């Protein structure tokens, strides 16, 4: 399989993540080495952000989400790539390093922006209509759907932000919700 060539740098958590993502993508890879991001690493990420753009790809667990939050606070226009917990788990260990190259490649491709037609953004009303917000069981269904889409986890507002930043349209969301509901039965 040919590696995905992109201009943006990809920011991951550790050395094993660099190895895994390097099998899927041909680009600059930067490891934060967990929460202890050094001043030198911050400067490197900032340089990449300013000159190339960055894509943040952290583990689908609490620590990964916290590192993503820290990075996004500092680099608000960073692109966001997510891998589902299922795709990133091997023998009970959760991490990007466990994902197969095609899964990593797809996550990176989904993070890259596309031109979106006016009026196609997903809104809170769409989530309510689909049972993803404001009803008994909404949180569980939202969790399952977000996992199936590989966009991390979150509350209603967070889901809307992620769906729109990944250019996930209403048709795709409806299909995944239907699949999640059918699997639950």
Backbone torsions as a table, in degrees:
resi	resn	phi	psi	omega
1	UNK	NA	134.0	179.1
2	UNK	-74.7	141.2	178.9
3	UNK	-73.4	145.9	176.0
4	UNK	-74.7	124.7	178.8
5	UNK	-101.9	121.8	179.9
6	UNK	-135.0	157.7	-179.7
7	UNK	-83.0	-32.6	-176.7
8	UNK	-68.6	151.1	171.4
9	UNK	-83.9	149.3	177.6
10	UNK	-109.9	126.8	179.9
11	UNK	-102.4	122.4	-179.4
12	UNK	-124.2	-178.9	-176.2
13	UNK	-86.3	-43.6	-172.6
14	UNK	-145.8	-177.8	-176.6
15	UNK	-61.7	-40.8	178.6
16	UNK	-64.9	-34.8	176.1
17	UNK	-65.0	-40.6	177.9
18	UNK	-59.9	-43.4	178.7
19	UNK	-60.9	-46.0	-177.9
20	UNK	-66.9	-46.7	-178.6
21	UNK	-68.8	-33.3	178.0
22	UNK	-63.4	-24.5	176.3
23	UNK	-75.2	-21.1	-176.4
24	UNK	-104.7	-29.4	-171.7
25	UNK	-132.5	146.0	176.0
26	UNK	-109.5	95.3	-179.8
27	UNK	-165.6	176.1	174.8
28	UNK	-70.1	129.2	178.6
29	UNK	-117.0	132.7	-177.9
30	UNK	-125.8	127.9	177.8
31	UNK	-100.3	135.6	176.7
32	UNK	-82.3	-21.5	-174.2
33	UNK	60.0	46.8	177.5
34	UNK	79.6	-151.2	-176.7
35	UNK	-72.1	-25.1	-174.7
36	UNK	-82.4	59.8	-178.3
37	UNK	-70.9	120.8	-177.5
38	UNK	-76.8	163.3	177.7
39	UNK	-59.9	-38.5	179.3
40	UNK	-63.3	-42.1	178.9
41	UNK	-67.8	-40.9	176.3
42	UNK	-57.3	-42.7	-180.0
43	UNK	-63.8	-41.9	179.4
44	UNK	-64.1	-44.4	178.9
45	UNK	-63.2	-42.6	179.8
46	UNK	-62.3	-42.3	177.9
47	UNK	-61.1	-46.2	178.8
48	UNK	-63.0	-42.0	179.9
49	UNK	-59.7	-45.9	-177.5
50	UNK	-71.6	-35.8	-172.6
51	UNK	-98.4	-32.6	-173.9
52	UNK	-122.4	-26.6	-168.2
53	UNK	91.0	154.9	178.7
54	UNK	-129.8	153.7	172.6
55	UNK	-119.4	125.6	179.8
56	UNK	-94.5	125.1	179.1
57	UNK	-133.4	96.0	-179.1
58	UNK	-112.7	168.6	-178.9
59	UNK	-62.5	146.5	178.9
60	UNK	-83.2	58.8	177.4
61	UNK	-140.7	179.9	-176.3
62	UNK	-57.9	-48.2	-178.7
63	UNK	-61.5	-43.2	179.0
64	UNK	-61.2	-41.3	178.9
65	UNK	-67.0	-35.9	178.0
66	UNK	-68.1	-41.9	177.3
67	UNK	-63.8	-43.0	177.7
68	UNK	-58.7	-42.9	-179.7
69	UNK	-61.6	-44.8	178.8
70	UNK	-61.0	-44.0	-179.5
71	UNK	-66.4	-42.1	-177.3
72	UNK	-68.6	-33.5	175.6
73	UNK	-59.6	-42.3	-176.6
74	UNK	-82.0	-30.6	-176.8
75	UNK	-128.4	74.8	-170.5
76	UNK	-63.8	-21.4	-179.8
77	UNK	-97.2	12.6	176.9
78	UNK	-64.6	144.8	174.5
79	UNK	-79.2	152.5	-175.3
80	UNK	-119.0	122.6	175.8
81	UNK	-114.1	138.2	-178.2
82	UNK	-130.5	145.1	172.5
83	UNK	-121.5	137.2	-178.3
84	UNK	-65.0	156.0	178.1
85	UNK	-59.2	-41.5	179.2
86	UNK	-60.3	-44.1	-177.9
87	UNK	-71.7	-18.8	-176.4
88	UNK	-106.7	12.8	-177.8
89	UNK	-112.8	131.6	175.9
90	UNK	-142.1	122.3	179.8
91	UNK	52.3	40.7	177.6
92	UNK	82.6	-6.8	-180.0
93	UNK	-94.4	129.3	-179.9
94	UNK	-106.1	124.1	177.0
95	UNK	-179.6	154.0	177.9
96	UNK	-54.7	-34.4	-177.6
97	UNK	-61.1	-17.5	-179.7
98	UNK	-89.9	-10.6	-177.3
99	UNK	-78.4	145.6	177.5
100	UNK	-75.6	151.1	-179.8
101	UNK	-51.6	-41.3	178.9
102	UNK	-63.6	-33.1	178.5
103	UNK	-68.6	-43.7	179.2
104	UNK	-63.8	-44.9	179.5
105	UNK	-58.8	-45.6	179.4
106	UNK	-62.6	-41.4	179.3
107	UNK	-61.9	-40.9	179.4
108	UNK	-68.5	-42.8	179.0
109	UNK	-61.6	-39.6	-179.8
110	UNK	-66.7	-29.6	-177.2
111	UNK	-74.4	-22.7	-174.8
112	UNK	-76.0	135.2	-172.9
113	UNK	-70.5	148.3	173.7
114	UNK	-127.7	158.0	177.0
115	UNK	-73.1	129.6	-176.2
116	UNK	-114.5	134.8	179.4
117	UNK	-66.7	146.1	177.9
118	UNK	-56.5	138.0	175.5
119	UNK	83.7	9.8	-178.9
120	UNK	-104.2	9.0	179.3
121	UNK	-72.5	142.9	177.1
122	UNK	-79.5	139.1	-176.9
123	UNK	-120.6	169.3	179.8
124	UNK	-57.0	-39.7	-179.6
125	UNK	-59.1	-35.1	178.7
126	UNK	-64.5	-41.7	-179.5
127	UNK	-68.0	-38.4	177.5
128	UNK	-62.9	-47.3	-179.6
129	UNK	-58.8	-34.8	-178.1
130	UNK	-89.0	1.3	178.4
131	UNK	81.2	15.7	-178.3
132	UNK	-92.8	-2.7	-178.9
133	UNK	-155.4	141.8	170.9
134	UNK	80.8	11.4	-179.1
135	UNK	-134.8	163.1	173.3
136	UNK	-60.7	130.9	178.9
137	UNK	86.2	-1.2	-179.1
138	UNK	-61.4	-42.6	-177.3
139	UNK	-62.6	-42.9	180.0
140	UNK	-65.5	-43.9	178.8
141	UNK	-64.8	-42.6	178.6
142	UNK	-60.1	-43.2	178.7
143	UNK	-59.4	-46.7	-179.2
144	UNK	-64.4	-44.7	-178.2
145	UNK	-65.6	-44.2	179.3
146	UNK	-62.8	-37.9	177.5
147	UNK	-66.1	-44.1	179.7
148	UNK	-62.5	-34.0	178.5
149	UNK	-80.7	-14.4	179.8
150	UNK	71.0	37.0	-177.1
151	UNK	-116.4	22.0	180.0
152	UNK	81.6	-159.1	-174.4
153	UNK	-135.0	159.8	176.5
154	UNK	169.7	179.4	178.1
155	UNK	-78.6	-176.0	-176.7
156	UNK	-58.7	-48.4	-179.8
157	UNK	-61.4	-40.9	179.1
158	UNK	-65.3	-40.0	179.4
159	UNK	-63.7	-43.7	179.5
160	UNK	-60.0	-45.7	179.9
161	UNK	-60.1	-45.8	-178.7
162	UNK	-68.0	-43.2	178.6
163	UNK	-58.3	-45.2	-178.3
164	UNK	-72.1	-36.0	179.7
165	UNK	-71.3	-23.8	177.4
166	UNK	-93.8	3.9	-178.8
167	UNK	56.7	38.1	175.8
168	UNK	-86.1	116.9	-176.7
169	UNK	-82.4	170.1	-177.4
170	UNK	-63.2	-36.7	-179.4
171	UNK	-63.0	-45.9	178.8
172	UNK	-63.9	-42.6	179.4
173	UNK	-61.5	-44.7	179.1
174	UNK	-59.8	-42.0	178.8
175	UNK	-62.0	-44.3	-178.0
176	UNK	-68.8	-39.3	177.1
177	UNK	-61.7	-45.6	179.5
178	UNK	-60.3	-43.1	178.5
179	UNK	-63.8	-43.3	179.8
180	UNK	-62.7	-42.7	179.4
181	UNK	-65.8	-43.4	179.9
182	UNK	-65.1	-37.6	178.1
183	UNK	-68.4	-27.9	-177.8
184	UNK	-74.3	-24.5	-175.9
185	UNK	-74.1	NA	NA
